Amino acid sequence: MLSFLPGPIIGAISFLLYLVNTLFWSIFLFPMAFLKFIIPIKAWRNFCGKIVLFIAESWIFINSLNIALTKKVRWDVKGLEGLDLNGWYLVVSNHQTWVDILVLQKVLFRKIPFLKFFLKKELIWVPIMGLVWWALEYPFMKRYSEEFLKKNPHLKGKDMETTRKACEKFKTTPVSVMNFVEGTRFTKEKHDKQKSPFKNLLKPKAGGISFVLSAMQDQLQSIVNVTIVYPDNREDKSFWAFLCGKVTNIVVRVETIPIQKEITGDYAEDEAYRKYFFSWLNELWTKKDATIESLLNPPREGK
């Protein structure tokens, strides 16, 4: 609707709308989250949780209206059939930009339960959004490098313990546990530094999703494998480019994968399982890489 305006003006308007929407719903979110925290009565906390969920979904709905109002985006989405709003899912996706989060929230809105992301602990200090994520009970993960753990072996397994505690909360209410398996956003620099065997992806990190699968195997119904591609924005797919209306074509492919018993196990202690799961995940990532390549470079007609 406003796509006729110059890009920077569209970007400023869109950013302001996101900010106002976030601040507005925060007015209701923070007090409710506080009341939920200080009154340890299960029925009360369940009631507060429903209100908090309503606030979060309203926030996502308005954000999606923001996209429709300020941008002219061609959406190509396939694979949403058979998803259940009352189910439990592990959602995995490739990760290129902060825009991925808005895309996932829009595409999966009311198709599956509210997405709960595993976030880096440092993100709790992001102005406004850090508090929002805390109020919504997003699990914050403290990731340690192998070098750090060698110097501090007593901290080994602490990140997995955080995952365990988060998964305990997820057992009582339908939820979609979201994990960007690469652990960080894709850039050419990171890709080259890793010497990734994939053309369009970083190496997948197996430990986090393996632990979620094992901790929630009795609840999880399926893995929702999401592939996001911005075919017209191969160089600049930044959040600011999106705000300015420069991201005009978004392709999303969704695949529902049954959870077989073979992909659940003790990743930390069972070496045989660890090797199997790593192989399974790499095969999944190989297929995802091929999907991305086919969407970026579709075969020409007549060939």
C-alpha positions in Angstrom: 0.0 0.0 0.0 2.9 2.4 0.8 5.3 0.7 -1.5 5.3 3.8 -3.8 7.3 5.8 -1.3 11.1 6.0 -1.4 12.9 3.1 0.3 14.4 5.0 3.3 11.0 6.5 4.1 9.3 3.1 3.9 12.0 1.7 6.1 11.6 4.5 8.7 7.8 4.1 8.8 8.0 0.3 9.0 10.6 0.4 11.8 8.4 2.9 13.7 5.4 0.6 13.3 7.4 -2.4 14.6 8.6 -0.3 17.6 5.1 1.1 18.4 3.6 -2.4 18.1 6.2 -3.8 20.4 5.9 -1.0 23.0 2.1 -1.2 23.0 1.9 -4.9 23.7 4.8 -4.7 26.2 2.6 -2.5 28.4 0.3 -5.5 28.9 2.9 -8.2 28.7 5.4 -7.2 31.4 2.8 -6.8 34.2 1.2 -10.1 33.3 4.5 -11.8 33.2 5.4 -10.3 36.6 2.1 -11.5 38.2 2.7 -14.9 36.7 6.2 -15.0 38.3 5.3 -13.9 41.8 2.1 -16.0 42.3 3.2 -19.7 42.3 -0.2 -21.2 41.8 -0.5 -23.6 38.9 -4.0 -22.6 37.8 -3.1 -18.9 38.0 0.1 -19.4 36.0 -1.8 -21.3 33.4 -4.3 -18.5 33.2 -1.5 -15.9 32.9 0.2 -18.0 30.3 -2.9 -17.9 28.1 -3.0 -14.2 28.3 0.7 -13.8 27.6 0.2 -16.1 24.5 -2.7 -14.0 23.3 -0.5 -10.8 23.6 2.4 -12.5 21.7 0.1 -13.7 18.9 -1.5 -10.3 18.6 2.0 -8.8 18.3 2.8 -11.2 15.5 -0.5 -10.5 13.7 0.2 -6.7 13.7 3.7 -7.3 12.5 2.4 -9.3 9.6 0.0 -6.4 8.8 3.0 -4.1 8.9 4.6 -6.2 6.1 1.4 -6.1 4.0 1.0 -2.3 4.5 4.6 -1.2 3.8 6.0 -3.8 1.4 5.1 -5.5 -1.9 6.3 -9.1 -1.2 5.7 -12.1 -3.5 5.2 -15.0 -1.1 5.8 -18.5 -2.5 5.1 -20.9 0.4 4.5 -24.7 0.1 4.2 -27.6 2.5 1.9 -26.3 5.3 -0.6 -29.1 4.9 -1.2 -31.4 7.8 0.2 -29.1 10.5 -1.7 -29.0 13.8 -2.1 -26.0 16.1 -2.5 -28.3 19.1 0.6 -30.3 18.4 4.3 -30.4 19.6 7.0 -29.7 17.0 10.7 -29.2 16.6 11.2 -26.6 14.0 14.5 -26.3 12.2 15.5 -23.8 9.6 18.4 -22.3 7.7 19.4 -18.8 9.0 20.6 -15.8 6.9 19.1 -12.7 8.5 16.9 -11.4 11.3 14.2 -11.3 8.6 14.0 -15.1 8.9 12.3 -14.7 12.3 9.5 -12.4 10.9 9.1 -14.8 7.9 8.8 -17.9 10.2 6.3 -16.1 12.5 4.1 -15.0 9.6 4.2 -18.3 7.6 3.6 -20.6 10.6 1.2 -18.3 12.4 -1.7 -20.3 13.8 -0.6 -23.3 11.8 1.5 -24.7 14.7 1.8 -23.5 18.3 3.7 -20.4 19.2 7.4 -20.6 18.3 9.9 -20.7 21.2 13.4 -19.9 20.1 16.6 -20.9 21.9 18.5 -17.7 22.2 22.0 -16.7 23.0 22.2 -15.5 26.6 23.7 -12.2 25.4 20.5 -11.4 23.6 18.7 -10.8 26.9 20.4 -7.3 26.9 18.8 -6.3 23.6 16.7 -3.2 24.5 13.0 -4.0 24.9 13.1 -7.3 23.0 15.3 -8.9 25.6 12.7 -8.3 28.3 9.9 -9.5 25.8 11.8 -12.7 25.2 12.2 -13.3 29.0 8.5 -12.6 29.6 7.6 -15.1 26.9 9.9 -17.7 28.6 12.2 -18.1 25.7 15.1 -20.2 26.8 18.5 -18.4 26.9 21.5 -20.6 26.1 25.1 -19.9 27.2 27.3 -21.4 24.5 30.9 -22.3 25.4 33.6 -22.9 22.9 35.7 -26.1 23.0 38.7 -24.0 24.0 36.8 -22.4 26.9 35.6 -25.8 28.1 39.1 -27.2 28.1 40.1 -24.4 30.5 36.9 -24.7 32.5 35.9 -28.4 32.4 33.4 -27.9 35.3 31.1 -26.0 33.0 30.8 -28.9 30.5 27.1 -29.8 30.1 25.8 -26.5 31.5 24.2 -25.5 28.2 22.5 -28.9 27.9 21.2 -28.5 31.5 19.5 -25.2 30.4 17.9 -27.1 27.5 16.7 -29.8 29.9 15.0 -27.2 32.1 13.4 -25.5 29.2 12.0 -28.7 27.8 10.4 -29.5 31.2 8.3 -26.4 30.8 7.4 -27.3 27.3 5.8 -30.7 28.3 2.5 -29.3 29.6 1.4 -27.0 26.8 1.6 -27.5 23.0 4.7 -25.7 21.7 7.0 -25.4 18.7 10.6 -25.5 19.7 12.6 -23.5 17.2 16.2 -24.1 16.5 18.5 -22.4 13.9 20.7 -25.5 13.5 23.7 -23.6 12.1 23.9 -21.6 15.4 24.4 -18.3 13.7 23.5 -16.4 10.6 25.1 -17.4 7.3 27.7 -15.1 5.8 30.3 -15.8 3.2 33.1 -15.1 5.7 31.7 -17.6 8.2 31.2 -20.1 5.4 34.8 -19.8 4.2 36.2 -19.9 7.7 34.3 -23.1 8.5 35.2 -24.6 5.2 31.6 -25.7 5.0 30.9 -28.6 2.7 27.6 -27.0 1.8 27.3 -24.3 -0.9 24.5 -22.3 0.8 24.7 -23.4 4.4 27.0 -23.4 7.4 27.8 -26.7 9.2 24.8 -27.9 11.3 25.3 -28.2 15.1 23.8 -31.5 16.2 23.9 -31.4 20.0 21.1 -28.9 20.7 18.4 -30.5 18.5 19.4 -34.0 19.5 18.9 -33.1 23.2 15.5 -31.6 22.5 14.5 -34.7 20.6 15.6 -36.9 23.4 14.1 -34.8 26.2 10.7 -34.4 24.5 10.4 -37.6 22.5 7.1 -38.5 24.2 5.6 -35.1 23.2 7.0 -34.2 19.9 5.0 -35.2 16.9 7.2 -34.2 14.0 10.1 -32.2 12.9 9.1 -29.2 10.8 12.0 -28.6 8.4 11.8 -25.0 6.9 13.9 -23.7 4.1 13.9 -19.9 3.5 15.2 -18.4 0.3 15.4 -14.7 -0.9 16.1 -15.3 -4.6 16.2 -11.6 -5.5 18.4 -10.6 -2.6 21.5 -12.8 -2.8 23.9 -10.0 -1.6 21.8 -7.8 0.7 19.0 -9.5 2.7 19.5 -7.4 5.8 16.8 -6.3 8.1 17.2 -2.7 6.9 16.9 -3.8 3.3 13.7 -5.6 4.2 12.3 -2.6 6.1 13.0 -0.4 3.0 11.0 -2.8 0.8 14.0 -4.1 -1.1 13.2 -7.8 -0.3 10.4 -8.4 -2.8 10.4 -12.2 -3.2 10.4 -14.7 -0.4 10.3 -18.4 -1.0 9.5 -20.9 1.8 9.5 -24.7 1.7 8.1 -26.6 4.6 8.7 -30.4 5.1 7.2 -32.4 7.9 9.5 -35.2 9.0 8.2 -38.1 11.3 10.4 -38.6 14.4 11.8 -42.1 14.2 13.1 -43.8 17.4 16.6 -44.0 15.8 17.1 -40.2 15.9 16.6 -40.0 19.7 19.3 -41.0 22.2 22.1 -39.8 24.5 24.2 -37.5 22.4 26.6 -36.7 25.1 27.5 -40.3 26.2 26.5 -42.6 23.4 29.2 -42.4 20.7 27.4 -44.8 18.3 24.2 -42.7 18.5 26.2 -39.5 18.2 27.8 -40.7 14.9 24.4 -41.9 13.6 22.6 -38.6 14.4 25.4 -36.5 13.0 25.2 -38.5 9.8 21.4 -38.1 9.7 21.6 -34.4 10.2 24.2 -34.0 7.6 22.0 -35.9 5.1 19.1 -33.5 6.0 21.4 -30.5 5.4 22.6 -31.9 2.1 19.0 -32.1 0.9 18.3 -28.6 2.2 21.4 -27.3 0.4 20.1 -28.9 -2.8 16.6 -27.4 -2.3 18.1 -23.9 -1.8 20.3 -24.3 -4.9 17.2 -25.3 -7.0 15.2 -22.4 -5.7 18.1 -19.9 -6.4 18.8 -21.4 -9.8 15.6 -23.0 -11.2 16.0 -25.0 -14.4 15.2 -23.0 -17.5 12.3 -24.0 -19.6 13.1 -26.3 -22.4 16.0 -27.9 -20.6 
